[in-house]
Amino acid sequence: MSPTPVIAEQEQGKAWHSLSAEEALTQVDSSAAGLSAQEAARRLAVNGPNELKEGKRISPLRIFFDQFKSLIIWILIAAGVVSWLLGERVDAIAILAIVALNAVIGFYQEFNAEKAIAALKKMTAPQAKVQRDGKVILIPASGIVSGDILALEAGDLIAADARLLRAASLRCIEATLTGESMAQSKQPETLEQIDAPLADRDNMVFMGTSVAAGTGQAVVVATAMQTELGRIAGLITAAGEEEHTPLEKKLESFGRVLVWVALGIVALLFGLGLMRGTDPFELFMTSVSLAVAAVPEGLPTVVTVALSLGVLRMSRRHALMRKLAAVETLGSTTVICTDKTGTLTMGEMTVRAFYVAGQRYQVTGVGYGPDGEVHFEGNKAQAPHTVALLELATVILGCNNAHLVQEQGTWKVIGDPTEGALLAGGAKAGGDHARIERELPKQHEIPFDSDRKLSTMIRKLPDGKLRAFINGAPDVLLARCTSLYSSDVVRPMTDEDRQIILAQNTAMAQQALRVLGSAWRDLDSASPAELTADAVEHDLVFVGLSGMVDPPRQEAKDAVAKCRAAGIRVVMITGDHPHTATAIARELGIAADEDMAIAGIELDKLSGDELRQHVPKIAVYARVTAEHKLRIIRAWKANDAVVAMTGDGVNDAPAIKGADIGIAMGKAGTEVTKQAADMIITDDNFASIVAAVEEGRGIYDNIHKTLQYLLAGNTGELLLMTICVVVGLPTPLLPIHLLWINLVTDGLPALCLATDPIDPDVMQRHPRPRSERITNPSFLRTMAFTGLLTASVAFAVYFYVLNTETTEMARTYAFAVLVFAELLRSFGARSETKPVWRISLFTNINLMLVVAISFGLQMWSQHNETLGRFLKTSYLPFSDFFVLVALGAIPLLVLEIVKVVGNARRPNKTVPDKQAGRAWAILRLALKNFFRIDGAQWAGAFSYYTFFSLFPLIVLFVTIASIFIDPDRAATEIIAYVETYVPIGGQKQDYVFDTLTGVVNARGQISVLAFLMLGWAAMQIFTTLISATNRAWGVETSNGWRLPLKSLGFLATMISVALLSVAMPVLAKMAKDWLFPGHDANAWIYVLGSSFFASLVVFLSLSLFYRLAPRRPTRFAEVWGAALCATVLLSAAENLFVIYLKDFATLNAVYGALGGVMALLLWIYLFGCIFIFGACLCAAQAEERSTGEIRKARLLQENKL
C-alpha cells in the first residue's frame, strides 16, 4: 500500500463542511473505526506532530542593538568619537554616557520579546481521546494525525479541526475563534453553502475551542498549521512585520534635517575661516563646538524617559504598554476598531427581561453574579408579582445543567453560558437552584438539539409525580402549548394569548435580546424508555419568556462618546450576528442612522479598492473572520488613518498585530492576543482605552514642547556662535560649556517638562494627521524667535564684557546669562498659549526643584575653583549674578507678552477694526480693569496661596546661596559696587554690611520663616476676632466689608502702607518710653527703624494678594488688624533680642533677611503689575471687539426689521 498524500488532503481552506461524513472519511482515507496504530505512526512521520510552528525569536542582543537605530543616536556617537580624538575626554564620556543610558532604558522596556506563536501552543489540548484499532485511547495532542477519530464530551479542549460524524446535544464554545458569545449547537448534517462563515459551520469542530455540553465523534481533517488556529498563526506572522511608529518616523526625519543643517553651518563657517586665514585646527575645534551646539544631546534620553514615565502613568490607569514608541502612537489614533464580545460587552450572557402572567419585568445586574433585582414599572417587584416570577424561576432552574462558581471574586459558569445566565436570572427572580436539585431530583433528560430547538428535564415532585420542565425557542414552544400559567392559575390558551406572547417575543428580539420560552407538563410515572421527546413535549403549560443578552459594559457608552469628542472614530468588528451587533452598536453610540453595517459574506464581494472607499462609512462589521478583520485594518491604514484594534479572542490576534496599535484585554483576553498586542488593558474596560489615549496625547504634547525647549536653546547657542565667528570675535562658548548647557541646564528641566501634567482640554482636540511633521511652521517660528532673543542677550553681554575684560571672563558672562535664560524660560515652555502666570507653579514641583538646584550649581561652579577649572570659567562677582538673572529673564518676558498678544488676537479674527477712537477706549477699559477689584478675572490664577507658596522657594534659593557663597565676601563686593554711585561709610557701611550679610546668613533664613509664621498666625487670630464680632453684632460675614481697591484703590493702598510705615515706629517709640524709660534711646531708634521693613513687607504682601486675587472676600479691618498684629509681635521679638539678650548679630540677620524679602517682593510686584496690565490690555481689546460685534449684530437686526 502506497503512502497516502495526507499533506495535500489537508489543503488549507478546503470546504470540509460541504462534504458528507462518508466523503470526509474517504478524503482522509479513514473509517468510522479509526486508524490503526501503525497507520497513525506512519502519517505522523509524514506530516509531523500536531504542533503550531513558532516564528523566529528575537534575541535580547537584537533588542539591545535596535536601540541604536535612530539617526540622532548615531550623530551623538560621532560627536563623542570626534571629541575623544581631539582630547576632549570629558565631553566624549558625557555624550557616550547619554547614549548608553538611552539604550539601557529602551532595552529594559522592550525586553519582553514577541511570543505570539509560542502563546498559541498554550491554547492547544495537551491530550486527546481518539479511536484507534477499534478502541478509544488517550494520547498526547501532538500525536493526532489526519484521519483520527476524536471522541468528544463536555469539558474537552478540541485538539484539531475535525468533521463531525455524529453528535448528541453537542454544543461548543467558539468565542475565542469566531467571536460568537454563546455556545454553538453542532450536528453532523452536510452544509450546502461552500463559503459558509466559520461561525455557521455547525458540522465542524476546531482546534482551540472547547465542548460545553453533549457528546460526539469527529474525523480529523486538519492538524498543526493547516487548522484554522494554524491559519491565524500564519496571519499573525504575516501581519507582524515591524513598522516604524509615527513618532519614530518623525524623529528620524528630524534627525536627517538636523544633520544637513549642522553640516551646512559648519561647512559655511569653515570656509569663511579659511578665507580669513584662520588656523585650520582652531577652525576645526570651532566646528566641533558648533556641531555640539546644533545637536540636542539630551533629546534621545528625554524622549525615552518621557515614554517610560508615560508607561508608568498608563499602568496606574490599567494600561500596560509592551513597546515604548507605541505610547505616542496611541495618542495619535484616529480609528479604534474594537471587537464586541468581551470588549464593548461583558462577555457574559445576562438576563435583562422576563415576561410572565401577562406582565413585563426588568432585571438589573450584569454577568453571572447574584447582584441585581427584578423590577416592575421601575420598582422592585413585590407580591403578587413574586409568585409568578417564582414559577418562571422554577422552570428555568429546573431545566438547567450549569453551575456558577466564584473564583477570586469573579463569578464564572461551568457549562453552557446561556444556562449560566438563566441560573443568575432565576436566582434574582427568587429561585433556588440548590433547593430544586435537592427537593426535585432529576429523573431524566432530553438534551437540546437544533431540530427540536427544545431542552427538557424531568424531575420528581415531592408528591411522587413527575414534571417536565422545558426551555426553548418561543415560536416552537408555543406551538406545543395548550394551556397558560396566569396569576397562579392554569387556564386554556387562546389565539389572542399566542399573539400577545409572540408580540412580546418580537419586542424583546428587536432589543437584541435572545429570547427563550419556558413551559412545564405533569407526567404519569413511566420508564425512561417511554420518556421520549415526542411523548413528553406536547400539551404544555406556557409559563413565560426570558430575554438575555451579552450586555454592553457600563463604561463603554461614555468611553465611545469621549472618543467622538476627541475626533476618534469607533468601529465595531465582531463575529456575532448582524442584528445583535447593530443593536449593541446603536446602544453604545457607535452606529448612527446614516452609518452602514456589513456582514463578512458581503465583505468578500468587495475588492481592496472598493473596501478602501467604503470603509469610512461602515460602523459595524458582523460575522467576520480573522482575515476580514485584517483586511479592514489595512483598508483604514490605506486611508492614512492611525488604527488601533482591540479584542480578546484568537481571531482578533492577526488584526491586533497588523494595526498601528494593538490592544488586548488582560482578564478575558487569550495569551495569544496579549502577546500580539502593543498594549494590554488590565481591567478589560473599554474606558481604560480612552484614558490611555488621553495619556498618549499628553505624552506627545510633552515631547513636543520639550523638543521645542531644547531646540530653541540650541538655536540660541548656534546663533551666538555663528554671529561671533562671522564678525571675527573669539568663540564665545567652549564645547564643555555647550555640553553643560545641553545636558544639565537644558536637559534636567527638559526631563521635568516631559512629566508635565496633561492639559485638561487634550481630549477636546482632533487627532494629529499622520503626515504632520513634529517641526511644523509654528514650531519653527517659535524656535527661531526664541533662539534669536537668547542669542541677542548673550551676544550683548559677551560683546560688552569682551571690550573691558579678558576673553575668558567674557565667556564666563555669556555662559552664565545663557544658563539663566534657559532655566527661566523652562517655566514659559510649559504651554504654547498660556502665559506663565496662568499656570500653577506647583503642578510640576520637580521643575521648580530642578531650576533651584541648577541655579545653585551654576553659582557654585563660578565660585568653586575645582569646578571652575573643569568648566573653564572665571570667578564671577556675586553682585553681577542679579544683573545676569535680570538679563536672562528678558527672553521669558518677551515670549510671555507675545503669548498674551497672540491670545488676544486669536478670537474673532474676521471682525473689522474700523471704530474711531478705539485705541483710547481700549486703554481706558484696561486701566479700569487694572484698578478695579470686583469681577476682575484676568489674574485669578495668581492666587493668594500661589503667592505665599513662593516664600519656600525664596528661602530655598537663599539657603543654597548661603551654602556656596561667602556672605562676608559677597557683602563687601556689593558695598564696593554701591559706593561707586552712592557714598556710604562709617557706621552706615557697617549697617549695610550687616544687612547684606544677613541676606545670605543661615540665621536670616530662620528669621524669615519665623516672621512669616508669626504674621500668618496674627492675621488668622485677628480674622477670627473680627468674624466673631460681626456675628455678635448680627453682621453677615459673607457680605462684610471689601478692601476698597476700586478706581484709585491702588494709590490708596500705597499711601496706607507709607502712613503705617511712618506711624508704627513713632507709636513703638512712645510705647518704649512708657514701658522702658531707662533704656538707651539710640538702640531703640535702631530697633524701631526696622518697623519700616516689617510693616512694609506685611502690607506689600497683602496688597499684592488683594491686587492679584480680587475675588477672595476679605475685610478692610482685617487687613489693618493683621498688619498691626504682625508689626507689634515683631517689635516684641526685637525687644527680647535687644533689651534682654543683647543679640545684635541675630537682629542684623533678621533685618537683612527682611530687607532681601522686601526687595524681592518689590520686584515681584513690579513685574506682576506689568504682566497684569498687559493681560488687562488684551482683555480690554477682546472685550471691545466683542462689544463691536454685538453692536454690529444689533444694527443688522434693526436693518432687517
Summary of the structure (lengths in Angstrom):
residues: 1201
radius of gyration: 40.6
end to end distance: 102.2
largest distance: 132.9
contacts: 4190
relative contact order: 0.06
helix: 58%
strand: 14%
